[in-house]
Each structure stands twice: as structure tokens, then as C-alpha cells.
Amino acid sequence: MATARLLHRFNFGPTPGQYENLLAHGLAATQSTVLMHGIDDPGIDTVKPLVLGDLGPFPQGNTPKTTAFWKRIGKDSSDLVMWWLDRMVAARYPLSERMTWFWHGHWATSISAVTYPLAMKKQNSTLRTFALGNFEDMAREMVVDGALNVWLNNNENYVQAPNENLAREFMELMTIGVNHYTQNDVKAAALALTGYSTDQSNGNVTFNPKEHFSVPLGILGATGVFDAQSLAKLVVSRPDNVKFITDRMWFRFVSGSTSAPSSLATSFEGRDIFSLVSALVHSSAWTDPANTLVKAPVEWFVGACRALKVRPSSLNADDTQWLLSQMGQVPFSPPNVGGWTYGTAWLSGVNYQYRFQLAQNIVAKANLAPLDVQPLDMVQACANWLGVPAWSRRTENALTLSLATPSELALAAILSPEYMVSP
């Protein structure tokens, strides 16, 4: 169970043969494997680089130029989604992409308001750079991230008319959590964030000292002249930040129904993200039957594509993104600043019908070689292939009915409860 959980939670699931191999080599080998990062990734190297241009200001009027502009926005946005899905699937060492995905939900920013794909891609690059680094460094970068500043209206934050949106969400949803700051802290933090303007088309942020509130402020018990970076440093230094990030990571990777042990927080006291991830990977949580998680649509899709050796860009991009949107989750389009909700809602009947259609599209392109075994061994071969510790009797009976047609067997397996829910 532990090997399967670690592969699905931290690496999007196994590639063909990986689960059996790691079972044979033991838990320590699995832990080392899922934590690999920071080295050249030959899988990522196979993904075609995505180059996005600066499309400039919104064109005025209803002209052919306007039509061409929005068509380009749509194409670049679609290309951006498929490019990232390809990276998740292709990665030989997926932890970096998995953590970038986690942080995308944490610093939830939607292209629906940002509009420009280039700004979103720059944010994606920042999240990847700091995904396993120091959280203070990440927070200092993200508080002046162009896409986030547009998304949370900091372009409309002036000394004479402060906009508190970024200041509030930065503290409540991204660093220390609700009830650990006051409204006066929010007002002061908003003033600390004045003077920053974003070029929406490219995500570049500039600072104008003349438009910044440069008078001492009282924030979270500290007094001084603050800018975005010193504000981020102050907020992240709070003890509340340790518990907030530790609990958030436990909730997303381990369990939505059990609580993180207090001892886990010690691994994050230095704000080192990799230390916290490593502590999670080496914890005893993976043998507790209570710690199940429902896979979110993107995590299920990426895992299935990795197992079946299907590159997302080989599928129809419009169909793939439409089906993911109907399931409730498309990269770069979280529903709000709180990100996506997680849990059993992903298992609704409405969700399932679109998951079924997407699964059919994946299987149609799949490499089914792992099922080239004797019929009596095919059900177990499916489990080994997908990293499922055991099928329920009901699922095993259903899979047995599909033995004559490998594509139907693969379809039933990736739609099974045991695969849609991380064990």
C-alpha cells in the first residue's frame, strides 16, 4: 500500500513496470525514487518547448485585428495547457511537476482574469523554480508575480484608494491562515503593496517609489516601512506559517479526514519545502488505511496517461480541455482564489460520464503491451501496471468480464474505484 500511495500522491502514478520493480526493491527504494528532483530529466527533454509572444494591449473596436487577437489568445491558452500536461506525463522524475501543480492550486490564479497566457506561463515557471525550495523565497517572488497581482487587483491599489484584495488573500489563503491577522493588518499590508504595477500582456511588474506608501506601518506586531518583499518576509516568519503550510500539504497529499501530527511541523521550521515533502514521504502515514484520497481530474488524467504511455498532445486538445472543464478542473483555470475543492465531489455521477469519455480517448491511443499475458493473469497484470495494491471482489469480477478485449479491460481498470481513489 505504501509504495502505491507514494507513487500516486507524489509522482502522479507509476509508469509501466515501475510499481512491480519498486515493490521488489522495498519501501526505501520507493521513497528515494519519488523524491528525485533537480537533475536533468530526459522525459521533460522530449516535450517541445513552448514559446509565447507578448501580444500587447487589447485591441480596440470590432475589427479583423480584434478577431485575430482573441483567436491567438485562445490558441496560446490551449497550447499552454497541453504543454504543461505533456510535462507532467513525460517527466521521468515527476516530483517537480507534481509540486508545481500543488503550488498552482495554492497560489491559485486563473487565466480567466489574467487573460494573457504569457503572464500565466511566467508564473508557472516561478512556481517550478521554487516548488521544492525555500518558502520565504517563493513568497517574496509570488507577492510581486504579475499574474497574481492582476488576478487579485493589485494594479488598482493606490495610496489614496487602497485595494486590500492581495494583502488579505496573501495572509489568509497563502501564508498564515484565517484568524491569524486583523483587519488593521490587512489595511497596513495593502499600503505596503502600493507602488507596484503590472504590464498585463507579459506579466512584468515594476515598482514606482513615488506611488508607494513610505511611512512606517504596524503589521502583525512589527513596525517599519514595508514593501512587498519585507512584508512577505515578515508574514512568513510568523510561527502560524509553519502550521498553515504543513497542514495544507498534509491535506493535499495525505488525508482530508485525519490531522497532521505536530511533529511534522518541525521539518518546516526553516521554511524548506523539500524537507517537509521528505518528512511526509518518510512518515508512517502511508500504512494507515484511513488516509485515502480521491484523485482530482487532472491527477487522474495524468496518471492514466503515464501508465498507458499516451502523450496528452496526441489527443484532441479541444476535446481534452472541454472534458476536463466538465469534470471541474483545467490547468490555469482554478474557480477562485481558494483553488479547487478536493474530496468525494470528484466522484459524482455527472463527473463520471465525462471521465468515461476522456478515458475512452486515452485508451484509444494507449500502449496495451503490459496486458500481453495469459488471460488468467490479465487482471493482476492490470493491478501491477496501474499501481493498484488489490482489486475488490466486485471490481475483479467486472474486469474479468473484459478479458477478451484488452482495450475494454484497460478502460474498466482506469475507471475503477481502486484507481480513481488513491489507496
N, C-alpha and C positions, 0 to 999 in steps of 0.2 A: 504493500500500500504506500509506504513512504517514497519509494522510487517513483511510482506513478504520479503521486501528488507533486513531488518536486519538479518533475519534467513538465507537467501540465501547468503548474502555477507560475513557474519562473522561466520556462523555455517554450511556452505555447504548445507543448506536447512533443512526443518523440518523432524522429524520422524513422523510416523503415529499418528494422533490426536493432535500433538503439535501445529500446526497452529491454529486450532479452539480453543484450550484451551487458547492460548495466546491472541487471538482476544477477548475472553470473559473477560480476566483479564486486558486488556489495554496495552498501549504502554510502560508504566513504567515497567511493568512486563516483557515485551519482552526485553527491554534494560538490565534489571538485569540478565535475563536468558542468553542472548548471551554473556555477559561479564564474566560469571562464569568461573573460572580457578584456578589453584593452589591447587586443592583439589583432593583427591583420586577419580579416575574415574573408576567406576565398568565396564563400557563398554570397556575401554582400557585393563582392567584386563583379559578380555576374549580372547584377542589376544595372541597367542602363542609367547613367547619371541624369538627373532632371535639372534642366537649366530654364529658369523662368525670367522673363524680362520685366523691366519696370514699365508698366502700361500707362503711367502718367495720370493726370487728373481725369475725373469723369467728364466725358464729352457732353456738350450742351445741345439740347434740341433733339428732335426726332429725325435723324439724318442717317445715311448709309454708314457714316463713321461711327455713330452711336450703336447701330446694329452690329457692326464688326467688333466694336469694343466689348459688348456683352457676350458675344459669341466666343471671343478669346478668353474672357473671364471664365466662362463655363468650361471651355476645353482645358485651360490651365488648372482649374479646380479639380476636374475629373482626373487629369494626369497626376496631380499631386496625391490624391487618394490612392490611386493604383500603384504609384511609385512606392508609397510607404507600405502598403500591403505586400508588395513584392519583397521589400527589405525584410519584413517580419518573417515571411515564408522562407526566403532564401538563406537567411543567416545560419551559419554553422554554429556560431556562439550567440544565441538569441538573447542573452540576458540584457544587453544594452538596449536592444529594441523593445524588449518587454518592459524595462524600466522607463524608457521614453514614453511608451504607451501609458504606463501608470501615471507619470507626471503630466501627461496631456490631460488626463482626467482630473488631476489635482489642480493644475493651473488652467482650468477649463476655459478655453477661448474658442469662439465659433466664427467661422468664415462668413456666417450669415450677416454679421455686423461689420466685420473687418473688410469683407468684400474681396480684397486683393490676395491672391494665392502667394505672391512673393513674400508678403509680410508673415503669412502663416508658415511658410517654409523656413523663414529665418527663425521664428520661434521654435519650430521643430528641431532645428539644428542646435539651438541653445539648450533645449531640454536634453538632447542626446549628449551634448558636451558635458553637462553637469549631472547626468542621470545617476551616476554612481560616485559622485564627488562629494564636495562639502556643501551642506545645505545653505550655509550662510552665503557662500559664493553664488549659489543658484538664486537665492532670494534677492541678492544685490543686482543680479543681471535681470531677473524677471520683473522687478518693480519698475524698470525702465525699458521693458520689452515693448516694442511698438504695437504689436497686435494686441497685447493685453491692455495697453494704455487706450487704444481705440475702443476696444470691447467694453472697458469699464469707464469710459467717458473722461479720461484724464486730460484729453485735449480741450475739455470745457471747464477746466479747473483753474480759476483765476483768484488772485488775492482779494479782489473786490467782490467776487462771487464764487466762493469755493464750491467745488463738486466733490462730495465725500465718498463717491462710489468706490474708487480704487482703494482709498485708505481703509474703508470699512471691510471690504472683502479680503484685502491683503491680510488683515489681522484675523478676521472671523473664519474664513474658509481656507486660508493658505499657510498660516503660521502658528497662531496660538489658540484659536477656537473661541466660541461664544462664551460670554460671561468672564472673560479674562482681560477686558478693557472697558472703558467707559465712553459715553458719548463725547465727553470733553477730549478724550484721547483721539477719537475719530476726527473731531474738528481740527485739532492741532496737527494731526498726521496729514490731513488734507492740505493744510498750509505748507507743510514740509514738501509736499509733492507738486507745488506750483512751480511754474517756470519751464516745464517740460512740454515740448510739442512734438508731434509725430507726423511725418510725411506718410500718409496712409498708403500710398501706392507702393512704397518699398519697405515700410516699417522702420525707417531711420528715425531716431529720436535725438533731438537737440535740446540743449539747456541754455536758457537766457537768464543770466543772473539778475537782470533788471526787472524781470517779471516774477522773481522768486521772493517769497516771504523770508527775509533775512533777520528777523527779530527772534530772540530766544523764546522757545516754546517749552511747555511742560508736557511730556508724553510718557506714560507708564512709569511715573515717579522720577523721571530724569528730566533735567533742564538743560537746554542748549539751543544752538542754531542748527537745525537739521535740514539735510537734503535727502534725496531718495535713498542713497547708499547708507548714510548714517542712520536713517530711520530703519532700514532693513536690518542693519547690524544690531540696533537696539532691540527690536522686536524679537529677532531670532535668538538673542542672548537670554531671553526670559526662560525660566525653567518650564513654563507651560508649553513651550515649543517642543521640548523633548517628548512629553507625554502625547501631545497632539499628533506629531508625525508618527510616533511609534504605534499609537492606536489606529491611525489611518492605514498604516501599512499592514498591520495585523488584520484589519477588517477586509482589506482588498486581497490579501494573499492567503490568509489562514482561515478565518471564520467570521461570519457575520452574527454568530449566536454565542460565541464564547469570548472572554476578555483576555487581552494580552497580559501575561504575567509581569508584575512590577519589575522583575529582574531584567527584562528585555530592554528597558529604557536605558540601562547603564551603557549599553553598546552604542547609544546615540548621543551620549553626553558631549562628545567632541564634535557633534553635528556631521559625522562622517557617514554618508549614506551607505556605502558598501559595507561598513562594519555592521550596520543594522540589518542589511539584507543577509549578510553572512550569518549573523546571530539567528535570524529567522530560519535559514536553511539548516542550521545545525541544532535547532531546538527539538524538543521531544514532541512537538505538536502534531507531527505527521503520523504518529501511530494512534492518535485519538480519533475514534470513529465519528465523533461529533463534528469534527472540523471539515465538513463538506462545503463545497461552493458550487453554485450554478455558474456555468460558463456564460459570459456575456457574448452577444452575437459575433463581435469581431474576434474574440479569443477562440470561439468555436470554429469560425471560418478559417482562421489562420492555422489552427491545429489540424483541421481536416486537410487543408491544402498541403501542409508539411508532410503528413502521413501518406497522402495519396500522390505526392510529387506533382502537384499542379501549381503552376505559377499563376497568380491572380490575373496578371496582364494577358494571359492566354484566354481568359474568359471575356465575354462581352462586358465592357466597362459600365455601360448604362444599365444593363440588367443587374449586374452585381451590386452597384451602388443603390439602385432602386430597391432591390430586395433587402439589403442591409438597412436602408432607411425605414422600410416597412416593419423590420424587426426592431427598430428603435435605436440603431447605433451605426453611425458612419464616422470614420476618422475626420477630424477637423470640424465636426458639427455637433458638439455637445448641446443639449437642450437649453442649458442655462449655466450660470457661473458656478453652480454647485456640481456640475458634471452629471454623469449618468447615475441613475439609481441601480442598485445591484440586488440580486436575490431571485426569488421564485417567479417574479413578474416576467422574467425572460422565458418561462416555460408555458406561457398562456397558449391556448388553442389558436388564437389569431397569429401569434408569433410563430407557432409551429408550421403553419401552412406555407409561410414564406421561407422558413428554414428548409422545408422539404424541397421547394423549388430550387433553392440555391444548392442544396445537397445533390440534386439531380444534375445540375450543371457541373459541379465538381467531379462527380463520378464519371460523367461522360468524357472527361479529359484525363481520367486517372490512370496511373500505372498500377495494374492489379496483380503484378508479379508475386507479391507476398502470399496471394491466395492460390498459387500454383502448387498445391499439395493434395494429398489424398482427401477425398470428401469427408471422411471421418475426422480429419484433423483441421478442417477449414474453420470451424467455429473458434477453436483455440488459437489458430493462426491469426484470426481477426483480433482477438484479445491482445496477443503479443504485438501485433502490428500497430494497434492504436494505443497501447499502453493502458489497457483495462485490466485490473487485477483479477476480476472474476465477473462472469455474467450471472444475473439472476436466472432462476429456472424459467421464468416467463420469457425473458429475452433470449435465452439459449434455445427455447422451443421455436421462437419466432425466426431466429437466424437459421435454424435447421431447415425450415421450410424453403429457404432461398439457396440451398446448397447447389442446386443445378445451374444457377445463374450467378456467377461471381459479382457482376455489377449490382444485382439486386441485394446480394449479401453485403457488399460494401456500403450500399445506401442504407440498409437497415441498421448496420453497425454504427455509422456516424450519426444516425438519428436516435440511437438507443438512449434510455435514461442514464446508463452507465457511462456513456461518452459525453452527453450534454451536461452532466453534473460531474465535476471533478471529485473523485472518490474521497 
